[in-house]
Amino acid sequence: MHRYTTIPLFILLVACGHSTKPKDSAPQPVKTVVATATEYVSRDFAALSTADDAVNLAFKISGRVVDIPVAKGMIVKRGTLLAELDKRDVELQVSAAHAAYREAQSRLERAERLLQHDAISEQEVESLRSAATQRLSTYQNSLDLLNDTRIVAPFDGIVERTYVDAFQRVASGETIVRIVAPESTTVGFTAPESLVAVLSEPTTHFNVRFDAYPDATFEAVIKSFARTSSDALGFPVSLRLTDVDGSLYRISPGMTCIAQVITPERDHHAVTLPLTAIYAPLGDEDYVWIVNGDSRVEQRRVALGAPTGTGDVVVLDGVNAGERVVVAGVYHLSAGESVRIVE
């Protein structure tokens, strides 16, 4: 009985002894890059093309709108009628003012003939001449009011929006229609406070890439930017495109794009690394893994600068140009571990 039970037990003990024997661990495969010195930092911002020319149009007088022959999105030429008021009351004013001027002018002509025969004094003639001048001014003003019953396009453009409907009464100065220029060379975006100080420096360069033309890059220059921000959301910046070939590219207001701001890196020891190289365990510090000459990794603390907007980040301290840094598999490594570089 004992002979049959001791043999399986002996085999089991032998098997367990072999399973606890340590095995040599294979090198961990990783991807790496060689850190390169950073001379320029490129940062990307979401941007939008804006109209070079845009205007809100309104009547100078109040009245009732009788016609708005345009609609949103319509292309109009300079001088095209955009809106018109009921002008019957103004036409009556023009007729009355014209009649008053004709009467004053007739009296002046009679008085001048009488003055030639010394039948009237020079003072009376001068008074009639002043009255005729006033009547003429009133008549001309009424003609201007008649012209103000019509709104016409001041330039070739696109109707962006109409604000009123036909037969609606409007007040003087109330916005009736807005038109914008059909083509744009202006791009706007919002910049952080840290960027405002270098926007106007001659060493700062700007490029723009439109979603509609992903293979084209357009050079730009600074047009304007705000030095204050009341809403704490950033500082509005406008760029002007300098090299748009209108025969190949049509840039219209409202097109989405990326504004690229390229500035020199003031820290000559800075390098650029992919964001995937940054190892941030629990805590507030950032690290990278450096591959030594013996293919083992060393954990090193780094000081980070600003992200470039292209998946990279500027490292201000901790990595020297020429060192090999792990960019994939950083959370699966331990200090001194042997690695195998995967090209």
LUMTIFI-547424 format. One record per residue (C-alpha): x, y, z. Coordinates in steps of 0.02 Angstrom, whole numbers, padded with zeros to 5 digits, always signed. Example, Ala and Ser with C-alpha at 12.3 -4.5 7.8 and 13.67 -1.06 7.14 Angstrom:
% residues 2
+00615-00225+00390 +00684-00053+00357 
% end
This chain:
% residues 343
+00000+00000+00000 +00139+00120+00045 +00236+00073-00111 +00102+00141-00229 +00077+00308-00138 +00258+00361-00116 +00306+00353-00300 +00181+00487-00363 +00229+00597-00216 +00413+00586-00264 +00373+00632-00445 +00270+00782-00389 +00411+00848-00280 +00535+00833-00423 +00417+00926-00540 +00391+01068-00418 +00577+01087-00394 +00605+01112-00581 +00464+01244-00594 +00548+01363-00470 +00709+01374-00566 +00734+01558-00625 +00736+01596-00809 +00838+01730-00897 +00725+01877-00945 +00735+01937-01127 +00774+02121-01163 +00619+02231-01170 +00584+02292-01348 +00567+02483-01357 +00561+02621-01487 +00678+02767-01468 +00727+02934-01543 +00885+03036-01532 +00855+03203-01446 +00888+03351-01559 +00930+03529-01511 +00788+03651-01527 +00820+03814-01619 +00639+03857-01657 +00477+03811-01571 +00321+03789-01677 +00150+03802-01594 -00017+03771-01680 -00181+03862-01645 -00355+03831-01711 -00399+03980-01822 -00534+04046-01937 -00527+04156-02092 -00619+04320-02070 -00683+04448-02194 -00564+04583-02254 -00712+04700-02280 -00876+04685-02186 -01009+04815-02150 -01178+04828-02065 -01293+04939-02168 -01438+05043-02100 -01558+05180-02155 -01522+05357-02097 -01708+05389-02077 -01850+05290-01999 -01991+05217-02102 -02075+05060-02167 -01974+04934-02269 -02059+04897-02434 -01930+04783-02514 -01778+04676-02470 -01731+04594-02636 -01583+04497-02565 -01561+04346-02452 -01424+04266-02349 -01282+04199-02454 -01325+04300-02610 -01180+04372-02710 -01205+04556-02749 -01112+04684-02853 -01071+04860-02800 -01227+04970-02818 -01351+04825-02804 -01511+04872-02712 -01515+04786-02543 -01667+04865-02458 -01790+05007-02487 -01908+05111-02380 -02078+05178-02424 -02030+05348-02497 -02198+05431-02525 -02183+05546-02373 -02007+05596-02422 -02063+05631-02601 -02193+05752-02533 -02056+05840-02434 -01950+05852-02591 -02094+05928-02690 -02133+06056-02554 -01950+06104-02534 -01928+06121-02722 -02081+06233-02736 -02020+06343-02593 -01850+06360-02675 -01925+06406-02844 -02032+06540-02763 -01885+06613-02667 -01779+06612-02824 -01916+06700-02923 -01929+06838-02791 -01742+06861-02795 -01739+06879-02984 -01877+07013-02979 -01787+07106-02842 -01624+07107-02940 -01712+07183-03090 -01789+07318-02979 -01618+07352-02904 -01552+07395-03077 -01679+07539-03082 -01647+07590-02901 -01825+07539-02857 -01769+07431-02710 -01631+07440-02584 -01476+07330-02585 -01519+07270-02410 -01687+07200-02468 -01604+07108-02612 -01475+07033-02494 -01614+06972-02380 -01702+06887-02525 -01538+06812-02583 -01510+06736-02410 -01687+06666-02409 -01661+06585-02580 -01499+06505-02519 -01588+06431-02368 -01728+06362-02477 -01598+06283-02593 -01513+06200-02444 -01679+06131-02383 -01717+06063-02556 -01547+05978-02570 -01567+05900-02398 -01736+05830-02448 -01654+05752-02602 -01525+05670-02488 -01667+05601-02383 -01743+05528-02541 -01579+05441-02579 -01575+05377-02400 -01732+05275-02431 -01623+05152-02528 -01477+05045-02466 -01356+04987-02601 -01202+04877-02590 -01045+04984-02562 -00933+04847-02637 -00943+04677-02719 -00983+04552-02583 -01094+04418-02507 -01249+04449-02402 -01204+04373-02235 -01370+04411-02150 -01530+04513-02161 -01605+04576-01998 -01780+04636-02047 -01924+04584-02159 -02024+04678-02289 -02163+04793-02223 -02078+04806-02053 -02055+04978-01977 -01875+05019-01933 -01788+05160-01841 -01646+05263-01908 -01479+05177-01878 -01557+05005-01854 -01454+04870-01942 -01544+04806-02097 -01417+04696-02188 -01235+04643-02171 -01121+04607-02319 -00943+04541-02322 -00808+04532-02454 -00813+04363-02545 -00626+04328-02527 -00518+04339-02373 -00335+04362-02334 -00362+04380-02145 -00350+04240-02016 -00395+04259-01833 -00353+04153-01681 -00335+04171-01492 -00161+04170-01416 -00110+04137-01236 -00030+04272-01131 +00143+04193-01145 +00142+04218-01335 +00089+04400-01342 +00262+04467-01298 +00344+04388-01452 +00208+04413-01583 +00281+04575-01651 +00463+04522-01644 +00548+04508-01816 +00610+04332-01776 +00431+04266-01758 +00359+04185-01914 +00182+04131-01958 +00111+03996-02071 -00070+03948-02104 -00140+03780-02163 -00323+03769-02215 -00426+03612-02191 -00489+03631-02369 -00310+03634-02438 -00212+03514-02325 -00061+03506-02442 -00035+03695-02452 +00052+03806-02325 +00027+03995-02335 +00147+04122-02264 +00072+04260-02158 +00121+04417-02063 +00050+04494-01906 -00094+04612-01943 -00152+04659-01769 -00169+04588-01595 -00247+04640-01431 -00134+04679-01285 -00273+04658-01158 -00403+04523-01128 -00560+04567-01033 -00637+04392-01032 -00479+04295-00982 -00501+04181-01133 -00345+04239-01224 -00287+04378-01338 -00365+04398-01512 -00235+04396-01652 -00259+04433-01837 -00140+04376-01974 -00132+04431-02156 -00093+04301-02289 +00044+04360-02405 +00060+04230-02542 -00114+04168-02592 -00130+04123-02777 -00312+04166-02813 -00312+04058-02970 -00274+03902-02866 -00348+03936-02695 -00507+04024-02647 -00505+04081-02466 -00677+04136-02404 -00729+04203-02234 -00770+04065-02110 -00646+03933-02171 -00562+03832-02032 -00374+03824-02026 -00220+03803-01915 -00111+03954-01876 +00069+03903-01844 +00175+04022-01740 +00363+03990-01753 +00473+04073-01622 +00658+04052-01581 +00697+03948-01427 +00791+04060-01305 +00862+03914-01206 +01005+03845-01311 +01010+03684-01209 +00830+03638-01248 +00786+03485-01351 +00625+03424-01432 +00549+03254-01393 +00384+03169-01434 +00255+03182-01296 +00252+02992-01287 +00428+02996-01215 +00370+03080-01055 +00351+02960-00910 +00245+03031-00768 +00216+02908-00624 +00114+02956-00472 +00178+03124-00417 +00216+03294-00492 +00379+03254-00579 +00410+03210-00762 +00538+03083-00819 +00611+03002-00974 +00706+02841-01002 +00882+02863-01072 +00961+02714-01161 +01144+02697-01109 +01284+02625-01212 +01258+02453-01135 +01074+02452-01194 +01008+02478-01018 +00886+02615-00970 +00912+02755-00846 +00769+02855-00772 +00800+03042-00779 +00695+03187-00718 +00659+03325-00845 +00592+03502-00848 +00464+03528-00985 +00429+03683-01089 +00280+03716-01201 +00201+03586-01315 +00234+03623-01498 +00061+03574-01558 +00132+03437-01672 +00142+03298-01543 +00309+03357-01476 +00362+03449-01320 +00512+03557-01279 +00624+03486-01141 +00718+03627-01056 +00826+03522-00939 +00871+03340-00909 +00911+03281-01085 +01058+03326-01195 +01058+03332-01383 +01117+03166-01454 +01053+03056-01313 +00936+02912-01358 +00766+02921-01273 +00630+02789-01263 +00466+02846-01345 +00361+02686-01336 +00339+02569-01190 +00393+02694-01056 +00271+02627-00926 +00336+02448-00940 +00518+02484-00895 +00618+02484-00735 +00785+02565-00695 +00934+02467-00760 +00828+02353-00868 +00904+02287-01028 +00811+02341-01186 +00811+02298-01370 +00788+02446-01487 +00655+02420-01620 +00687+02526-01773 
% end
